[in-house]
């Protein structure tokens, strides 16, 4: 029961375009990057397809060996990343594992070795992240870190046999409910499948489809799916049924947790962060009427009938902006609880994202404002998980045109786009009034992309790769490993670096460095909690917390310190860019909310003053997206997007973690309520903030709640991380 791939993939593989129409059919021509299934897999094995945005990317195979043990093989390819594991499970007479081994590699190609054993009432386990043992007093089931998706069938089976719940090892509890069912028929073959909702593995229920005898059938998601081979065309039917359940959950939460105040909201005695001047205005009263800010000032106000909030000793900020998101099921609650009221989605499934945004606007789902960028990639073995894949200029221009018609505000060029198509994409986007940003395509440099018209560059690793011209294949994992190995040696005072800085200044290029994901990737080792999660890890659901301890990149022997120094140089580079006047955006590309707080802390570690970090996170973001007329500052007449913080983040940026009250579009949210709704025993703690302990400054990855196979909708395994 791994915590590493499908729903984790689903959370982050945000970029498919599942639209009707000739363009989408044309661009979805499949160039399979799927690895071949090993020849020694028995012919009688049950085989499953792993689909990333509808494209075959890997397989799962399940069979019973001569000794009665269940064997599972699992692999997929995501731009050169992806797991490859073999699991062997020995089951007792009730179908519960009493022994399990998992071997192979994880998503980032680090070695995997996992062993679990149950002898009598004594359970023991060891993997690359943890080792422990426990004497059991009742039924319990070990949740593997790196096993195959099909393992979840054993969990459901064990829970159903135990009244619908089962203790989890090392800790936690899972509850299982029957949520939906479907009768399927393909080519005369029929199956009856049941959807079970499993609570206790993630912030929200994990939905899985099983057939008779609790046998795994499918995980489905618009971004990533694993399904019994031959039944791929049933995905849409399962997705429809699943959506009905999840949307009903969302509507119930929205009705309960979104507080509409018909007589308005009044914040009294607030220290208001003036985003224009990046200074604090002390002892201000702020009146919200409808979805607008009516007044801001020190004078007395008429608060009759309004929701009165005493903000003494607290800081009232504009709602925060996450400029690099891939919106998933839990993100609305996580972001709003963290004070983030606007996100820019930089790659997602179009149909599902537009539908989600409509539900949010209609009050049927809790969520932020969402600005949408459309991703375009090229076909090939390292293509991103998207259906918008272009090989010719007409295809490229048509893709841009369709995004523009859908109301997208930006185009994101991805790593496998042919260099000769980049000018056409930029030209068409700018004609349509769209911003252009992206990764640096293979065979190109950041400087070349800026000269062609990139308005913005995603990810600090691509900035550093500008000075390693020998690294051509920026669409492969070398875009991480080469920076980790050699980044420490970059001379920021060199002529090449200073010339690049001047180019960025001249072209008014903005940067989206996503420092927190590289902190995790370069610095986190197996068994460690990423630095950005250390302040709050104890309050997370147990299985979410476990998933945090997966390793980032595994340094080659003798390179551990070099990786750390390379990350420090990356942070230093971002600070230098800021001091040179290059606009710095704050985006996460990782777990919503918590990673955003860490991103702001890392900006300060880079040498950006806290008040300027907050200005970047609010008004400057609104200006970049040309929405500062209505958003970005606490000012009369603007839309009421506000974050009340229990502390002063202009003095200590980590106070940004202490959200007390959040208002989005005039609707009030209480972070403690939002966090408490996030499943599996999540404890929001006392008071209004999630956690009030200090944080250890240390310079989070391709970041993840988990990099495993089937649980985390909020993690960040395979996907558009860096």
C-alpha positions as CSV (number, residue, x, y, z in Angstrom):
1,X,0.0,0.0,0.0
2,X,2.4,2.6,-1.0
3,X,2.2,6.2,-0.5
4,X,3.9,7.0,-3.8
5,X,2.2,7.2,-7.1
6,X,-1.4,7.3,-8.5
7,X,-3.3,9.8,-6.5
8,X,-0.1,11.5,-5.6
9,X,0.5,11.6,-9.3
10,X,-3.0,12.7,-9.9
11,X,-2.5,15.7,-7.6
12,X,0.5,16.9,-9.6
13,X,0.1,15.7,-13.1
14,X,-1.9,18.7,-13.7
15,X,-1.9,19.6,-17.4
16,X,-4.1,17.5,-19.6
17,X,-6.6,19.0,-21.9
18,X,-9.7,16.8,-22.1
19,X,-11.7,18.8,-24.5
20,X,-13.9,17.8,-27.4
21,X,-12.9,19.1,-30.7
22,X,-10.5,18.4,-33.6
23,X,-7.5,20.1,-32.0
24,X,-7.6,18.0,-28.9
25,X,-8.0,14.8,-30.9
26,X,-5.2,15.8,-33.1
27,X,-2.8,16.8,-30.3
28,X,-3.5,13.7,-28.3
29,X,-1.8,11.4,-30.8
30,X,0.0,9.1,-28.4
31,X,3.7,8.8,-28.3
32,X,4.1,6.2,-25.6
33,X,6.9,6.8,-23.2
34,X,5.9,3.6,-21.3
35,X,8.6,1.2,-20.3
36,X,8.2,-2.3,-21.5
37,X,6.8,-4.9,-19.1
38,X,9.5,-7.4,-18.1
39,X,9.4,-10.6,-20.0
40,X,9.4,-12.7,-16.8
41,X,5.9,-11.5,-15.8
42,X,3.7,-14.6,-15.9
43,X,1.2,-14.7,-18.8
44,X,-1.7,-15.3,-16.3
45,X,-0.9,-12.1,-14.3
46,X,-3.6,-9.5,-14.0
47,X,-2.3,-6.5,-16.0
48,X,-3.1,-2.9,-15.5
49,X,-2.4,0.3,-17.5
50,X,-1.0,3.4,-15.9
51,X,-2.3,6.4,-17.8
52,X,-0.9,9.9,-17.4
53,X,-3.3,12.3,-19.1
54,X,-4.7,9.4,-21.1
55,X,-1.3,8.4,-22.4
56,X,0.1,5.0,-21.5
57,X,3.0,5.5,-19.2
58,X,3.4,2.3,-17.3
59,X,2.0,-0.9,-16.0
60,X,1.0,-2.9,-12.9
61,X,1.0,-6.7,-12.9
62,X,-0.4,-8.9,-10.1
63,X,-0.2,-12.7,-9.8
64,X,0.0,-15.5,-7.3
65,X,3.2,-17.5,-7.1
66,X,3.5,-21.3,-6.6
67,X,4.0,-20.7,-2.9
68,X,0.7,-18.8,-2.6
69,X,2.4,-15.4,-2.2
70,X,0.9,-12.4,-4.1
71,X,3.4,-10.7,-6.4
72,X,3.0,-7.2,-7.7
73,X,5.1,-5.4,-10.2
74,X,4.7,-1.7,-10.7
75,X,6.4,0.9,-13.0
76,X,5.7,4.0,-15.0
77,X,7.8,6.7,-16.8
78,X,7.2,10.4,-16.1
79,X,9.8,12.4,-18.1
80,X,12.5,10.0,-17.0
81,X,11.3,9.8,-13.5
82,X,9.1,7.1,-12.1
83,X,9.1,4.1,-9.8
84,X,9.9,0.5,-10.5
85,X,9.1,-1.9,-7.7
86,X,8.4,-5.5,-7.0
87,X,6.3,-6.4,-4.0
88,X,5.7,-9.9,-2.5
89,X,2.9,-10.3,0.0
90,X,2.2,-13.3,2.2
91,X,-1.4,-13.3,3.3
92,X,-3.1,-15.1,6.2
93,X,-6.3,-17.0,6.0
94,X,-8.3,-13.8,6.2
95,X,-6.4,-12.1,3.3
96,X,-4.4,-9.8,5.6
97,X,-0.6,-9.4,4.9
98,X,1.6,-11.1,7.5
99,X,4.8,-10.5,5.5
100,X,5.7,-8.0,2.7
101,X,8.8,-7.1,0.9
102,X,9.2,-4.2,-1.6
103,X,12.3,-3.7,-3.7
104,X,13.3,-1.5,-6.6
105,X,13.4,2.3,-6.9
106,X,11.1,5.2,-6.1
107,X,9.9,8.1,-8.2
108,X,13.2,9.9,-8.1
109,X,15.1,6.7,-8.7
110,X,16.4,6.3,-5.2
111,X,16.7,2.7,-4.0
112,X,13.8,1.0,-2.3
113,X,14.0,-1.7,0.3
114,X,11.1,-2.4,2.5
115,X,10.2,-5.3,4.8
116,X,7.2,-6.0,7.1
117,X,6.5,-9.0,9.2
118,X,3.8,-10.1,11.6
119,X,4.5,-13.0,13.9
120,X,1.7,-13.7,16.4
121,X,0.9,-10.3,17.8
122,X,4.4,-8.8,17.1
123,X,4.6,-6.6,14.1
124,X,7.9,-5.1,12.8
125,X,8.8,-3.0,9.8
126,X,11.8,-1.4,8.2
127,X,12.1,0.8,5.1
128,X,14.4,3.6,3.9
129,X,12.5,6.1,6.1
130,X,11.7,4.3,9.3
131,X,12.1,1.2,11.4
132,X,9.8,0.1,14.2
133,X,7.9,-2.6,16.0
134,X,4.6,-2.9,17.9
135,X,2.7,-5.5,19.9
136,X,-0.8,-5.6,18.5
137,X,-3.9,-5.9,20.6
138,X,-6.2,-6.3,17.6
139,X,-6.4,-6.3,13.8
140,X,-3.9,-4.0,12.1
141,X,-2.5,-3.5,8.7
142,X,0.9,-2.1,7.6
143,X,0.8,0.7,5.0
144,X,3.8,0.3,2.8
145,X,5.8,3.3,1.7
146,X,6.6,2.1,-1.8
147,X,4.3,-0.8,-2.6
148,X,2.0,-1.1,-5.6
149,X,-1.5,0.5,-6.0
150,X,-3.2,-2.9,-5.9
151,X,-2.3,-3.3,-2.3
152,X,-5.2,-1.0,-1.2
153,X,-7.5,-3.9,-2.0
154,X,-6.1,-5.7,1.1
155,X,-6.7,-2.7,3.2
156,X,-10.4,-2.4,2.1
157,X,-10.8,-6.2,2.6
158,X,-9.4,-6.1,6.1
159,X,-11.4,-3.1,7.2
160,X,-14.7,-4.5,5.8
161,X,-14.0,-7.7,7.8
162,X,-13.5,-5.6,10.9
163,X,-16.7,-3.5,10.9
164,X,-15.4,-0.9,8.4
165,X,-12.3,0.2,10.1
166,X,-8.7,-1.1,10.7
167,X,-5.8,0.2,12.7
168,X,-2.8,1.2,10.6
169,X,0.8,0.6,11.1
170,X,3.0,2.4,12.1
171,X,0.1,4.5,13.3
172,X,-3.4,5.8,12.4
173,X,-6.7,4.3,11.5
174,X,-8.5,3.7,8.2
175,X,-12.2,3.8,7.8
176,X,-13.9,2.3,4.7
177,X,-17.3,3.2,3.3
178,X,-19.1,1.9,0.1
179,X,-19.6,5.1,-1.9
180,X,-20.8,4.1,-5.4
181,X,-21.1,1.3,-7.9
182,X,-21.2,0.7,-11.6
183,X,-22.0,-2.1,-14.0
184,X,-19.5,-2.0,-16.9
185,X,-19.6,-3.7,-20.3
186,X,-16.9,-3.7,-22.9
187,X,-17.0,-5.9,-26.0
188,X,-19.5,-8.3,-24.4
189,X,-17.5,-8.6,-21.1
190,X,-19.3,-7.4,-18.0
191,X,-18.0,-6.3,-14.6
192,X,-19.7,-5.0,-11.4
193,X,-17.3,-2.6,-9.6
194,X,-17.7,-0.8,-6.3
195,X,-16.1,2.5,-5.2
196,X,-14.9,2.6,-1.7
197,X,-13.9,5.8,0.2
198,X,-11.0,5.2,2.4
199,X,-10.5,7.8,5.2
200,X,-7.2,8.0,7.1
201,X,-4.6,7.9,4.4
202,X,-4.7,11.6,3.3
203,X,-6.4,14.9,4.1
204,X,-9.6,13.7,2.4
205,X,-11.0,10.2,1.5
206,X,-9.0,8.1,-1.0
207,X,-11.4,6.7,-3.6
208,X,-10.7,3.3,-5.1
209,X,-12.7,0.9,-7.4
210,X,-12.7,-2.8,-6.6
211,X,-14.4,-5.7,-8.2
212,X,-15.5,-9.0,-6.7
213,X,-13.6,-10.3,-3.7
214,X,-12.2,-6.8,-3.0
215,X,-9.8,-7.2,-6.0
216,X,-8.3,-3.9,-7.2
217,X,-9.8,-2.6,-10.4
218,X,-8.9,1.1,-10.8
219,X,-7.9,4.4,-9.4
220,X,-9.3,7.1,-11.7
221,X,-8.5,10.8,-11.9
222,X,-8.5,13.3,-14.7
223,X,-4.7,13.5,-14.4
224,X,-3.6,10.0,-13.7
225,X,-5.4,6.7,-13.8
226,X,-4.5,3.0,-13.3
227,X,-7.1,0.5,-14.5
228,X,-7.3,-3.1,-15.5
229,X,-6.0,-3.5,-19.0
230,X,-8.7,-3.8,-21.6
231,X,-11.1,-1.6,-19.6
232,X,-9.5,1.8,-20.2
233,X,-12.6,3.1,-22.0
234,X,-14.6,2.6,-18.8
235,X,-12.6,5.4,-17.2
236,X,-15.0,8.2,-18.0
237,X,-18.0,6.3,-16.6
238,X,-16.1,5.7,-13.3
239,X,-14.9,9.3,-13.2
240,X,-18.5,10.6,-13.6
241,X,-19.6,8.4,-10.7
242,X,-16.7,9.4,-8.6
243,X,-17.2,13.1,-9.3
244,X,-20.7,12.9,-8.1
245,X,-19.5,11.7,-4.7
246,X,-16.6,14.1,-4.3
247,X,-18.7,17.1,-5.4
248,X,-21.3,16.2,-2.9
249,X,-18.6,16.1,-0.2
250,X,-17.3,19.5,-1.3
251,X,-20.8,21.1,-1.3
252,X,-21.4,19.8,2.2
253,X,-18.1,21.4,3.4
254,X,-18.9,24.7,1.7
255,X,-22.3,24.9,3.3
256,X,-20.7,24.3,6.7
257,X,-17.4,26.2,6.6
258,X,-18.0,29.2,4.4
259,X,-19.5,31.9,6.6
260,X,-21.5,34.5,4.7
261,X,-22.0,37.7,6.7
262,X,-25.1,39.6,5.4
263,X,-24.4,42.6,7.6
264,X,-20.7,42.7,6.7
265,X,-17.5,42.2,8.7
266,X,-15.6,44.8,10.7
267,X,-11.9,44.3,11.8
268,X,-11.1,46.6,14.7
269,X,-7.7,47.8,15.9
270,X,-5.9,45.9,13.2
271,X,-2.3,46.6,12.1
272,X,-2.9,46.8,8.4
273,X,-0.1,45.9,6.0
274,X,-0.1,48.6,3.4
275,X,1.1,46.8,0.3
276,X,1.7,50.0,-1.6
277,X,4.3,51.2,0.9
278,X,5.2,47.8,2.4
279,X,4.6,49.4,5.8
280,X,2.3,48.7,8.7
281,X,-0.6,51.1,9.4
282,X,-1.3,50.7,13.1
283,X,-4.7,50.5,14.8
284,X,-6.9,50.6,11.8
285,X,-10.6,49.6,11.4
286,X,-11.5,47.8,8.2
287,X,-15.1,47.5,7.1
288,X,-16.2,44.8,4.6
289,X,-19.6,45.2,2.9
290,X,-20.7,42.5,0.5
291,X,-17.6,41.4,-1.3
292,X,-15.8,44.8,-1.2
293,X,-13.8,46.7,1.3
294,X,-15.9,49.7,2.2
295,X,-13.4,51.6,4.4
296,X,-10.0,51.5,6.0
297,X,-8.9,54.0,8.7
298,X,-8.4,54.8,12.3
299,X,-11.8,56.4,12.9
300,X,-14.9,55.0,14.6
301,X,-17.1,52.9,12.4
302,X,-20.7,51.7,12.5
303,X,-20.5,48.0,13.3
304,X,-24.2,47.4,14.0
305,X,-25.1,43.9,13.0
306,X,-21.7,43.2,11.5
307,X,-19.4,40.3,12.4
308,X,-17.0,42.1,14.7
309,X,-13.4,40.8,14.8
310,X,-11.0,42.2,17.4
311,X,-7.7,42.3,15.5
312,X,-5.7,43.9,18.3
313,X,-2.1,42.8,18.1
314,X,-2.6,41.1,14.8
315,X,-1.7,42.0,11.2
316,X,-4.3,42.3,8.5
317,X,-2.8,41.6,5.1
318,X,-4.3,41.4,1.6
319,X,-5.0,37.8,0.6
320,X,-1.8,36.0,-0.5
321,X,-1.1,34.8,-4.0
322,X,0.4,31.5,-4.9
323,X,1.8,32.1,-8.4
324,X,2.6,28.4,-9.2
325,X,-0.2,26.0,-8.4
326,X,-1.7,22.8,-9.8
327,X,-5.1,22.8,-8.1
328,X,-6.3,19.5,-6.7
329,X,-9.1,18.3,-4.4
330,X,-7.8,19.5,-1.1
331,X,-6.1,22.7,-2.2
332,X,-9.0,25.0,-1.6
333,X,-9.1,24.3,2.1
334,X,-5.4,24.1,2.5
335,X,-4.8,27.4,0.7
336,X,-7.5,29.4,2.4
337,X,-6.5,28.1,5.8
338,X,-3.0,29.4,5.0
339,X,-4.2,32.8,3.9
340,X,-3.9,32.2,0.2
341,X,-6.9,33.6,-1.6
342,X,-5.6,33.6,-5.3
343,X,-3.7,31.0,-7.2
344,X,-2.3,30.8,-10.7
345,X,-2.7,27.3,-12.0
346,X,0.2,26.6,-14.3
347,X,-1.0,23.2,-15.8
348,X,-4.0,21.1,-15.2
349,X,-6.8,19.2,-16.8
350,X,-9.0,21.8,-18.5
351,X,-12.4,20.3,-18.1
352,X,-12.0,19.4,-14.4
353,X,-10.3,22.7,-13.5
354,X,-12.9,24.9,-15.3
355,X,-15.6,22.9,-13.6
356,X,-13.9,23.3,-10.2
357,X,-13.6,27.0,-10.7
358,X,-17.3,27.2,-11.6
359,X,-18.2,25.3,-8.4
360,X,-16.1,27.6,-6.3
361,X,-17.8,30.7,-7.9
362,X,-21.2,29.2,-7.3
363,X,-20.4,28.5,-3.7
364,X,-20.5,24.7,-4.1
365,X,-16.8,24.2,-3.2
366,X,-14.4,26.0,-1.0
367,X,-11.5,27.4,-2.9
368,X,-9.4,30.4,-4.0
369,X,-9.7,32.6,-7.0
370,X,-8.0,30.7,-9.9
371,X,-6.1,32.2,-12.8
372,X,-5.3,29.6,-15.5
373,X,-2.3,29.1,-17.7
374,X,-2.3,26.5,-20.4
375,X,0.6,24.1,-20.9
376,X,2.0,23.1,-24.3
377,X,4.6,20.4,-24.8
378,X,6.1,18.4,-27.6
379,X,5.8,14.7,-28.3
380,X,8.5,12.3,-27.2
381,X,9.7,9.9,-24.5
382,X,10.1,12.8,-22.0
383,X,6.8,14.6,-22.8
384,X,4.9,16.1,-19.9
385,X,1.6,14.4,-18.9
386,X,-0.6,16.6,-21.1
387,X,-2.7,16.0,-24.1
388,X,-1.7,19.3,-25.7
389,X,1.3,18.0,-27.5
390,X,2.5,19.8,-30.6
391,X,4.9,19.0,-33.4
392,X,4.2,21.6,-36.0
393,X,3.6,25.4,-36.1
394,X,-0.1,25.1,-37.0
395,X,-0.6,22.7,-34.1
396,X,1.2,25.1,-31.8
397,X,-0.7,28.2,-32.9
398,X,-4.0,26.3,-32.7
399,X,-3.3,25.2,-29.1
400,X,-2.7,28.8,-28.1
401,X,-5.8,30.0,-29.8
402,X,-7.9,27.4,-28.0
403,X,-6.5,28.3,-24.7
404,X,-7.3,32.0,-25.4
405,X,-10.9,31.1,-26.3
406,X,-11.3,29.4,-23.0
407,X,-10.3,32.5,-21.1
408,X,-6.8,31.4,-20.2
409,X,-4.4,34.3,-19.2
410,X,-1.1,32.6,-19.9
411,X,0.8,30.0,-21.9
412,X,3.3,27.7,-20.2
413,X,5.9,26.2,-22.6
414,X,7.1,22.9,-21.4
415,X,10.4,21.1,-21.7
416,X,10.0,19.0,-24.8
417,X,8.6,21.6,-27.1
418,X,10.8,21.8,-30.3
419,X,13.0,24.9,-30.1
420,X,11.8,26.0,-33.6
421,X,8.2,26.1,-32.4
422,X,8.9,28.4,-29.4
423,X,8.8,31.7,-31.5
424,X,5.5,30.8,-33.0
425,X,4.0,30.0,-29.6
426,X,5.2,33.3,-28.1
427,X,4.0,35.3,-31.1
428,X,0.5,33.7,-31.1
429,X,0.2,34.2,-27.3
430,X,1.3,37.8,-27.3
431,X,-1.1,38.5,-30.2
432,X,-3.9,37.1,-28.0
433,X,-2.8,39.2,-25.0
434,X,-1.5,36.2,-23.0
435,X,1.7,36.0,-20.9
436,X,4.3,33.4,-21.8
437,X,6.3,31.5,-19.3
438,X,7.7,28.0,-18.9
439,X,10.5,25.6,-18.5
440,X,13.4,25.9,-20.7
441,X,13.0,23.4,-23.6
442,X,15.7,20.9,-24.4
443,X,18.5,22.3,-26.5
444,X,17.8,25.8,-25.4
445,X,19.0,28.2,-22.6
446,X,17.1,30.6,-20.4
447,X,18.8,33.5,-22.1
448,X,17.6,32.3,-25.5
449,X,14.0,32.0,-24.3
450,X,14.1,35.5,-22.7
451,X,15.4,37.0,-26.0
452,X,12.6,35.3,-27.9
453,X,10.0,36.8,-25.6
454,X,9.4,34.8,-22.4
455,X,7.7,37.0,-19.9
456,X,8.7,34.8,-17.0
457,X,10.8,31.7,-16.2
458,X,9.6,28.9,-13.9
459,X,12.0,27.3,-11.5
460,X,15.4,28.4,-10.3
461,X,17.2,25.3,-11.6
462,X,16.6,26.6,-15.1
463,X,18.3,29.9,-14.2
464,X,21.4,27.9,-13.1
465,X,21.3,25.7,-16.1
466,X,21.8,28.8,-18.2
467,X,25.4,28.7,-17.2
468,X,25.9,25.0,-18.0
469,X,25.4,25.0,-21.8
470,X,26.7,21.4,-22.1
471,X,23.4,20.2,-20.4
472,X,21.1,20.1,-23.4
473,X,18.5,17.6,-22.3
474,X,16.6,19.9,-19.9
475,X,13.5,17.7,-20.4
476,X,15.1,14.9,-18.4
477,X,16.0,14.5,-14.7
478,X,19.4,15.9,-15.5
479,X,17.8,19.3,-15.0
480,X,17.9,18.5,-11.3
481,X,21.0,16.3,-10.9
482,X,23.4,18.5,-12.8
483,X,22.4,21.6,-10.8
484,X,22.7,19.6,-7.6
485,X,26.2,18.4,-8.6
486,X,27.6,21.6,-10.0
487,X,25.5,24.5,-8.8
488,X,27.8,25.2,-5.9
489,X,30.6,26.2,-8.3
490,X,28.6,28.9,-10.0
491,X,30.4,32.3,-9.7
492,X,27.6,34.9,-9.3
493,X,30.0,37.7,-10.0
494,X,31.1,36.2,-13.3
495,X,30.6,38.1,-16.6
496,X,28.1,35.4,-17.8
497,X,25.9,35.7,-14.8
498,X,26.0,39.5,-14.8
499,X,25.2,39.6,-18.5
500,X,22.2,37.4,-17.9
501,X,21.0,39.6,-15.1
502,X,21.2,42.6,-17.4
503,X,19.2,40.8,-20.0
504,X,16.5,40.1,-17.5
505,X,16.5,43.7,-16.4
506,X,16.2,44.9,-20.0
507,X,13.4,42.5,-20.9
508,X,11.5,43.0,-17.6
509,X,11.4,39.3,-17.1
510,X,9.9,37.9,-13.9
511,X,11.1,34.9,-12.0
512,X,9.1,32.1,-10.4
513,X,11.9,30.3,-8.5
514,X,9.9,27.7,-6.4
515,X,12.7,27.5,-3.9
516,X,10.9,25.2,-1.5
517,X,10.7,22.3,-3.9
518,X,14.4,22.3,-4.5
519,X,15.0,22.5,-0.7
520,X,13.2,19.2,-0.4
521,X,14.8,17.7,-3.5
522,X,18.4,18.7,-2.7
523,X,18.4,18.5,1.1
524,X,15.8,16.1,2.3
525,X,17.2,12.6,3.1
526,X,15.1,9.5,3.8
527,X,13.6,9.5,7.3
528,X,13.8,13.3,7.6
529,X,10.9,15.7,7.8
530,X,11.4,18.5,5.2
531,X,12.5,21.7,6.8
532,X,9.3,23.6,5.9
533,X,7.1,21.0,7.5
534,X,9.0,20.6,10.8
535,X,6.9,23.2,12.6
536,X,3.6,21.5,11.8
537,X,4.4,17.8,11.1
538,X,3.2,16.6,14.5
539,X,-0.3,17.9,13.7
540,X,-0.7,16.3,10.3
541,X,-2.6,13.1,9.8
542,X,-0.3,10.2,10.6
543,X,0.0,8.7,7.1
544,X,0.5,12.2,5.6
545,X,3.3,12.8,8.0
546,X,4.9,9.5,7.1
547,X,4.9,10.4,3.5
548,X,6.8,13.5,4.2
549,X,9.8,11.4,5.1
550,X,10.5,10.1,1.6
551,X,13.8,11.0,0.3
552,X,14.6,13.7,-2.2
553,X,17.4,13.1,-4.6
554,X,19.9,10.6,-3.3
555,X,23.4,12.2,-3.7
556,X,26.2,10.0,-5.2
557,X,28.8,8.9,-2.7
558,X,30.7,11.9,-1.4
559,X,28.3,14.5,-2.9
560,X,26.0,15.1,0.1
561,X,27.7,18.3,1.1
562,X,27.9,19.5,-2.6
563,X,24.2,19.1,-2.9
564,X,23.7,21.3,0.1
565,X,26.1,23.9,-1.2
566,X,24.4,23.9,-4.6
567,X,21.0,24.6,-3.0
568,X,22.6,27.4,-0.9
569,X,23.9,28.9,-4.1
570,X,20.5,28.7,-5.7
571,X,19.0,30.7,-2.8
572,X,21.9,33.2,-3.1
573,X,21.2,33.6,-6.8
574,X,17.5,34.4,-6.2
575,X,18.6,37.0,-3.6
576,X,21.0,38.5,-6.1
577,X,18.2,38.7,-8.7
578,X,16.0,40.5,-6.3
579,X,18.6,43.1,-5.4
580,X,19.1,43.6,-9.2
581,X,15.5,44.6,-9.5
582,X,14.2,41.4,-11.1
583,X,10.6,40.8,-10.0
584,X,10.4,37.6,-7.8
585,X,7.1,35.7,-7.6
586,X,6.0,33.4,-4.8
587,X,4.8,30.0,-6.1
588,X,5.0,26.6,-4.6
589,X,4.4,23.8,-7.2
590,X,3.9,21.7,-4.2
591,X,1.6,20.9,-1.2
592,X,-0.8,23.8,-1.0
593,X,-0.7,26.2,1.9
594,X,2.2,24.9,4.0
595,X,4.7,25.0,1.2
596,X,3.6,28.6,0.4
597,X,4.6,29.6,3.9
598,X,7.9,28.0,3.5
599,X,8.4,29.7,0.1
600,X,8.1,33.1,1.9
601,X,10.5,32.0,4.6
602,X,13.0,31.0,2.0
603,X,12.7,34.4,0.2
604,X,13.8,36.0,3.5
605,X,16.6,33.5,3.8
606,X,17.7,34.7,0.3
607,X,18.0,38.2,1.7
608,X,14.7,39.8,0.7
609,X,13.3,41.9,3.5
610,X,10.1,40.4,5.0
611,X,8.0,43.4,4.1
612,X,9.1,43.2,0.5
613,X,8.4,39.5,0.5
614,X,4.8,40.3,1.6
615,X,4.6,43.0,-1.1
616,X,5.7,40.4,-3.7
617,X,3.1,38.0,-2.3
618,X,0.2,40.4,-2.6
619,X,0.2,43.6,-4.7
620,X,3.1,42.8,-7.0
621,X,1.5,39.5,-7.9
622,X,-1.7,41.3,-8.7
623,X,0.2,43.8,-10.8
624,X,2.0,41.1,-12.8
625,X,-1.4,39.6,-13.6
626,X,-2.9,43.0,-14.2
627,X,-5.5,42.6,-11.5
628,X,-4.3,45.3,-9.1
629,X,-7.3,47.5,-9.7
630,X,-9.4,45.1,-7.6
631,X,-6.9,42.9,-5.7
632,X,-3.5,43.0,-3.9
633,X,-4.0,45.6,-1.2
634,X,-6.2,46.5,1.7
635,X,-7.9,49.5,0.3
636,X,-11.4,50.9,0.1
637,X,-13.2,49.8,-3.0
638,X,-11.1,46.7,-3.6
639,X,-12.4,43.1,-3.4
640,X,-12.4,41.8,0.1
641,X,-9.6,39.2,0.1
642,X,-8.0,39.5,3.5
643,X,-5.7,37.5,5.8
644,X,-5.5,38.1,9.5
645,X,-2.3,36.9,11.1
646,X,-1.7,36.4,14.8
647,X,1.7,38.2,14.8
648,X,3.7,40.6,12.7
649,X,5.2,38.9,9.6
650,X,7.0,42.1,8.7
651,X,9.2,41.4,11.7
652,X,9.2,37.6,11.7
653,X,8.1,36.1,8.4
654,X,7.3,32.8,10.1
655,X,4.3,34.6,11.7
656,X,2.7,34.2,8.3
657,X,1.9,30.6,9.5
658,X,-0.4,31.9,12.2
659,X,-3.5,32.6,10.2
660,X,-6.4,33.6,12.4
661,X,-9.2,34.6,10.0
662,X,-9.3,34.6,6.2
663,X,-11.8,36.5,4.0
664,X,-12.2,35.7,0.3
665,X,-14.6,37.7,-1.8
666,X,-16.4,38.8,1.4
667,X,-16.9,35.3,2.7
668,X,-15.3,34.5,6.1
669,X,-13.3,31.3,6.8
670,X,-11.9,30.2,10.1
671,X,-8.6,28.3,9.5
672,X,-9.0,26.1,12.6
673,X,-12.3,24.8,11.1
674,X,-10.7,24.3,7.7
675,X,-7.8,22.3,9.1
676,X,-10.1,20.2,11.2
677,X,-12.1,19.2,8.1
678,X,-8.9,17.9,6.4
679,X,-9.3,14.3,7.5
680,X,-7.6,11.6,9.4
681,X,-7.3,13.1,12.8
682,X,-5.9,16.4,11.7
683,X,-5.6,18.6,14.8
684,X,-5.6,22.4,14.2
685,X,-4.3,23.0,17.7
686,X,-5.4,25.5,20.2
687,X,-6.0,29.1,19.3
688,X,-6.4,30.4,15.8
689,X,-3.1,29.3,14.3
690,X,-2.2,25.8,13.1
691,X,1.0,25.8,15.0
692,X,2.8,28.3,17.1
693,X,6.2,26.7,17.6
694,X,9.2,28.4,16.1
695,X,10.7,27.1,12.9
696,X,14.3,26.1,12.2
697,X,15.7,28.2,9.4
698,X,17.1,25.8,6.9
699,X,17.3,26.2,3.4
700,X,11.4,21.8,0.7
701,X,11.1,19.2,-3.6
702,X,9.6,18.1,-6.3
703,X,8.1,18.1,-3.0
704,X,5.7,15.7,-1.7
705,X,3.4,14.6,0.9
706,X,4.3,11.3,-0.6
707,X,5.9,9.9,-3.7
708,X,4.0,6.7,-3.5
709,X,1.4,5.0,-5.5
710,X,-2.0,5.5,-4.3
711,X,-2.9,7.8,-1.5
712,X,-2.0,11.5,-1.5
713,X,-4.1,13.8,-3.5
714,X,-2.3,16.6,-1.8
715,X,1.2,15.4,-2.3
716,X,3.6,16.0,-5.1
717,X,5.1,13.0,-6.6
718,X,5.2,12.7,-10.4
719,X,3.9,15.9,-11.8
720,X,4.9,19.4,-12.8
721,X,7.4,19.9,-10.1
722,X,10.3,21.8,-11.5
